[in-house]
Amino acid sequence: MTTQRQEFQAQVPEWFPIDEDLTVLGSGVVEIALGASFVALPRHKRLIGGLLAAFYVVIFPGNIGQYVDGVDAFGLDTDGKRLIRLFFQPVLVVWALFGGGWIRRRPRHD
């Protein structure tokens, strides 16, 4: 059992059809597996980066639900803090795509 299980469960929207605990455990396993795979399997970074980005998109409704429902968790105890957090999820998506080679830096021309 994780030490912050209730914090994670609070982020599962009430309308989500799967048990909160099962959702937390399942998403945690997937997130850890993807993160470990990204580090341990660099030959597959493109695939894993895409899967990580998709994972971040799939869990985004939970962040929206936390904001809309005004749920306190992980120190996000005001609407302002919950709103700011929403802007960081797309950053994670872009970061995963960049790390996976889906997005490349443009070469600099001096």
Buried (B, 14 or more C-beta within 10 A) or exposed (E): EEEEBEBBBBBBBEEEEEEBBEBBBEBEEBBEEBBEBBEEEEEEBEEBBBBBBBBBBEBBBBBEBBBEEEBEBEEBEEEEEBEEBEEEBEEBBEBBBBBBEBEEEEEEEE
